[in-house]
Amino acid sequence: MKKFILPLLAAGLMLGSCASKKDLTDCQKDFRSLQEKYQQSQVDLATANTRLAAADEKLTGLYAELRDQKKANKELQKSLDLSINQGGANVSKLVDEISASNKYIKQLVDAKSKSDSLNVVLTNNLTRSLSKEELKDVDVKVLKGVVYISLNDNMLYKSGSYEISPAAASTLQKIAKIITDYKDYEVLIEGNTDNVPINKTNIRNNWDLSALRASSVVQELQNKYGVNPSRLTAGGRGEYNPVADNDTEAGRAKNRRTQIIITPKLDQFLELIDKAPETDE
């Protein structure tokens, strides 16, 4: 009897061990799946926030343009009434002026709507291309129709230097692709520092440091990633454009940043200005 009981017990223990190992494997798979869903939800949340900010900005702009249009129409209507009362009004001419004014305003609204839509797509594409780790060092915003990409200096440059860090290669490559894809945009690279004086023999002050860092990014985008240099501008603002208090280390860290500012080409808007309805003095 004992000879039969011992093999049965051993077989039972082996089956129990296999079942526990399978359960553990299944749990690990479920955990990885949930982790991936969580990371994707973070990216989707960042995208949704960007789209919401762009929508709010667009709505504010349209309200302002609507107020301006109403004001212009009111002034034209006053002129029309005055001219009629004086008996010397050219009604047809005034109606044409109102029509031309409304047409021009519509052109501006359409241009702004197109720009806002492109900015949302641009921002979404950039946000989706960045990893969760990269998003910790990169802040993407749309303000008044302009895309601002703010890069953390600790990630972007070697310590105490204006040389690009190898750690920034992946992020700059993704930003360069977005810039290359959207050819109708100008790109300003703007360096910013905190208010702590620089102590380097070859750098006179924070003006120099901020400009040199911006220039380094411009040359990296041009030489390494093939961005057309005619679209790029490098500028330094030194310590004079802070976004936080320089009295704390956390505040100084926020102020040490490089911004990549992407805007529609100015000549597109200048063309619209050239088409504005002419008025007699």
RORO-138082 format. One line per 10 residues: number of its first residue (from 0); their letters; for each residue x, y, z of C-alpha. Coordinates in Angstrom, 1 decimal, always signed. Layout:
N
NUM = a = X Y Z; ...;
This chain:
281
0 = mkkfilplla = +0.0 +0.0 +0.0; +2.8 +2.5 +0.9; +4.4 +1.8 -2.4; +1.4 +3.2 -4.2; +0.8 +6.2 -2.0; +4.3 +7.8 -2.3; +4.3 +8.0 -6.1; +0.8 +9.5 -6.0; +1.9 +12.2 -3.6; +5.0 +13.0 -5.7;
10 = aglmlgscas = +2.9 +13.3 -8.9; +0.5 +15.6 -7.0; +3.3 +18.0 -5.9; +4.7 +18.2 -9.4; +1.3 +19.1 -10.9; +0.9 +21.8 -8.2; +4.3 +23.3 -9.0; +3.6 +23.4 -12.8; +0.2 +25.1 -12.2; +1.8 +27.8 -9.9;
20 = kkdltdcqkd = +4.5 +28.5 -12.5; +1.9 +28.9 -15.3; -0.1 +31.3 -13.1; +3.0 +33.4 -12.4; +3.7 +33.6 -16.1; +0.2 +34.6 -16.9; +0.3 +37.3 -14.2; +3.6 +38.7 -15.6; +2.0 +38.9 -19.1; -1.0 +40.7 -17.7;
30 = frslqekyqq = +1.2 +43.1 -15.8; +3.3 +43.9 -18.9; +0.1 +44.5 -20.9; -1.3 +46.8 -18.2; +2.0 +48.7 -18.1; +1.9 +49.2 -21.9; -1.7 +50.4 -21.7; -0.8 +52.9 -18.9; +2.1 +54.3 -20.9; -0.1 +54.7 -24.0;
40 = sqvdlatant = -2.7 +56.4 -21.9; -0.1 +59.0 -20.7; +0.8 +59.8 -24.3; -2.9 +60.0 -25.2; -3.5 +62.3 -22.3; -0.7 +64.7 -23.3; -2.1 +64.7 -26.8; -5.6 +65.5 -25.6; -4.3 +68.4 -23.4; -2.4 +69.8 -26.4;
50 = rlaaadeklt = -5.4 +69.7 -28.6; -7.6 +71.3 -25.9; -5.1 +74.1 -25.5; -5.0 +74.7 -29.3; -8.8 +74.7 -29.4; -9.0 +77.2 -26.6; -6.4 +79.4 -28.3; -8.3 +79.2 -31.6; -11.6 +80.1 -30.0; -10.1 +83.1 -28.2;
60 = glyaelrdqk = -8.6 +84.4 -31.5; -11.9 +84.0 -33.3; -13.8 +85.9 -30.6; -11.3 +88.7 -30.9; -11.6 +88.8 -34.7; -15.3 +88.8 -34.4; -15.2 +91.8 -32.1; -12.9 +93.6 -34.5; -15.2 +92.8 -37.4; -18.3 +94.1 -35.6;
70 = kankelqksl = -16.4 +97.3 -34.6; -15.3 +97.8 -38.2; -18.8 +97.3 -39.6; -20.2 +99.6 -37.0; -17.8 +102.4 -38.0; -18.6 +101.8 -41.7; -22.3 +101.9 -40.9; -21.8 +105.2 -39.1; -20.0 +106.7 -42.1; -22.8 +105.5 -44.3;
80 = dlsinqggan = -25.5 +107.1 -42.2; -23.6 +110.3 -42.0; -23.0 +110.4 -45.7; -26.7 +109.7 -46.5; -27.8 +112.5 -44.0; -25.4 +114.9 -45.7; -26.8 +114.0 -49.1; -23.4 +113.3 -50.7; -22.9 +109.7 -49.9; -21.8 +107.2 -52.4;
90 = vsklvdeisa = -23.9 +104.3 -51.2; -22.5 +101.8 -53.7; -18.9 +102.6 -52.7; -19.5 +102.2 -49.0; -21.3 +98.9 -49.6; -18.3 +97.7 -51.6; -15.9 +98.8 -48.8; -17.9 +96.8 -46.2; -17.9 +93.8 -48.5; -14.2 +94.1 -49.1;
100 = snkyikqlvd = -13.5 +94.5 -45.4; -15.6 +91.4 -44.6; -13.8 +89.4 -47.3; -10.4 +90.4 -45.9; -11.4 +89.5 -42.4; -12.6 +86.1 -43.6; -9.2 +85.6 -45.3; -7.5 +86.2 -42.0; -9.8 +83.9 -40.1; -9.3 +81.1 -42.7;
110 = aksksdslnv = -5.5 +81.6 -42.6; -5.5 +81.4 -38.8; -7.8 +78.3 -38.8; -5.5 +76.6 -41.2; -2.4 +77.5 -39.1; -4.1 +76.3 -35.9; -5.1 +73.0 -37.5; -1.5 +72.4 -38.8; -0.1 +73.3 -35.4; -2.3 +70.7 -33.6;
120 = vltnnltrsl = -1.3 +68.0 -36.1; +2.4 +69.0 -35.8; +2.2 +68.9 -32.0; +0.3 +65.6 -31.9; +2.9 +64.0 -34.2; +5.8 +65.2 -32.1; +4.2 +64.2 -28.8; +3.4 +60.7 -30.1; +7.0 +60.2 -31.4; +8.6 +61.0 -28.0;
130 = skeelkdvdv = +9.0 +58.2 -25.5; +7.8 +58.5 -21.9; +11.3 +59.2 -20.7; +11.9 +61.9 -23.4; +8.6 +63.7 -22.4; +10.2 +64.3 -18.9; +12.7 +66.6 -20.5; +10.6 +68.1 -23.3; +7.6 +70.4 -23.0; +5.4 +71.0 -26.0;
140 = kvlkgvvyis = +2.8 +73.9 -26.1; +0.8 +75.9 -28.6; +0.4 +79.5 -27.6; -1.2 +82.1 -29.9; -0.7 +80.0 -33.0; +3.0 +79.2 -32.3; +4.4 +75.8 -31.3; +6.9 +76.0 -28.4; +9.2 +73.0 -27.7; +11.1 +73.6 -24.5;
150 = lndnmlyksg = +14.2 +71.3 -23.9; +15.8 +70.7 -20.6; +19.5 +71.8 -20.6; +20.5 +68.9 -18.4; +19.5 +66.6 -21.2; +20.5 +68.8 -24.1; +24.1 +69.9 -23.2; +27.2 +68.5 -21.5; +27.5 +69.9 -18.0; +28.7 +73.5 -18.0;
160 = syeispaaas = +29.1 +73.6 -21.8; +27.4 +74.5 -25.0; +28.3 +71.2 -26.7; +25.4 +68.9 -27.5; +25.2 +65.8 -25.3; +25.0 +62.4 -26.9; +21.8 +61.8 -24.8; +20.0 +64.4 -26.8; +20.5 +62.7 -30.2; +17.3 +60.7 -30.2;
170 = tlqkiakiit = +15.1 +63.6 -29.2; +16.7 +66.1 -31.7; +16.4 +63.5 -34.5; +12.6 +63.3 -33.9; +12.2 +67.1 -33.7; +14.3 +67.4 -36.9; +11.9 +65.0 -38.7; +8.9 +67.1 -37.7; +10.6 +70.3 -38.8; +11.6 +68.7 -42.1;
180 = dykdyevlie = +8.0 +67.4 -42.7; +6.4 +70.8 -42.1; +8.2 +72.9 -44.7; +6.0 +75.9 -44.5; +7.2 +76.8 -41.0; +10.1 +78.9 -39.8; +12.2 +77.7 -36.8; +13.8 +79.9 -34.1; +16.1 +78.3 -31.6; +16.2 +80.4 -28.5;
190 = gntdnvpink = +18.7 +79.9 -25.6; +17.9 +80.9 -22.0; +19.9 +80.8 -18.8; +19.5 +81.4 -15.1; +21.0 +84.5 -13.5; +24.1 +82.8 -12.1; +27.2 +84.3 -13.7; +29.1 +82.0 -16.0; +32.7 +81.2 -15.0; +34.5 +80.2 -18.2;
200 = tnirnnwdls = +37.5 +81.8 -19.8; +36.1 +81.5 -23.3; +32.5 +82.6 -22.4; +32.1 +86.2 -21.3; +28.6 +86.1 -19.8; +25.1 +84.4 -20.0; +24.4 +86.3 -23.2; +27.3 +84.4 -24.8; +26.3 +81.1 -23.3; +22.6 +81.3 -24.4;
210 = alrassvvqe = +23.6 +82.3 -27.9; +26.2 +79.6 -28.2; +23.8 +76.9 -27.0; +21.2 +78.0 -29.5; +23.8 +78.0 -32.3; +24.9 +74.5 -31.3; +21.3 +73.2 -31.7; +21.0 +74.9 -35.0; +24.2 +73.4 -36.4; +23.2 +70.0 -35.0;
220 = lqnkygvnps = +19.8 +70.1 -36.9; +21.6 +71.3 -40.0; +24.7 +69.2 -40.1; +23.5 +66.0 -38.5; +19.8 +65.8 -39.5; +19.7 +67.7 -42.7; +17.3 +70.6 -41.8; +17.4 +73.4 -44.4; +19.6 +76.1 -42.7; +17.6 +78.9 -44.5;
230 = rltaggrgey = +14.6 +78.0 -42.2; +16.7 +78.2 -39.0; +17.5 +81.2 -36.7; +19.6 +81.0 -33.6; +19.1 +83.5 -30.8; +20.1 +84.0 -27.1; +18.1 +85.7 -24.4; +20.5 +85.2 -21.6; +19.0 +85.4 -18.1; +16.4 +88.0 -19.1;
240 = npvadndtea = +13.4 +85.7 -20.1; +12.8 +83.7 -16.9; +9.8 +81.4 -16.4; +10.5 +80.8 -12.7; +12.1 +82.4 -9.7; +15.9 +82.3 -9.8; +16.0 +82.3 -6.0; +15.6 +78.5 -5.8; +17.5 +75.7 -7.5; +14.2 +74.3 -9.0;
250 = graknrrtqi = +13.4 +77.7 -10.4; +16.9 +78.1 -11.9; +16.6 +74.7 -13.5; +13.4 +75.7 -15.2; +15.1 +78.9 -16.5; +18.0 +77.0 -18.0; +16.2 +75.8 -21.2; +16.4 +76.0 -24.9; +13.2 +76.6 -26.9; +12.5 +75.5 -30.4;
260 = iitpkldqfl = +9.8 +77.9 -31.7; +8.0 +76.9 -34.8; +5.8 +79.5 -36.6; +4.2 +79.8 -40.1; +6.3 +81.7 -42.6; +5.8 +85.4 -42.3; +5.5 +85.9 -46.0; +2.2 +84.0 -46.1; +0.7 +86.6 -43.8; +2.4 +89.5 -45.5;
270 = elidkapetd = +0.7 +88.4 -48.7; -2.6 +88.7 -47.0; -1.7 +92.2 -45.7; -0.9 +93.2 -49.3; -4.3 +92.1 -50.3; -6.1 +94.2 -47.7; -8.8 +96.4 -49.1; -7.5 +99.9 -49.9; -9.3 +102.9 -48.5; -9.2 +106.5 -49.6;
280 = e = -7.6 +109.0 -47.2;
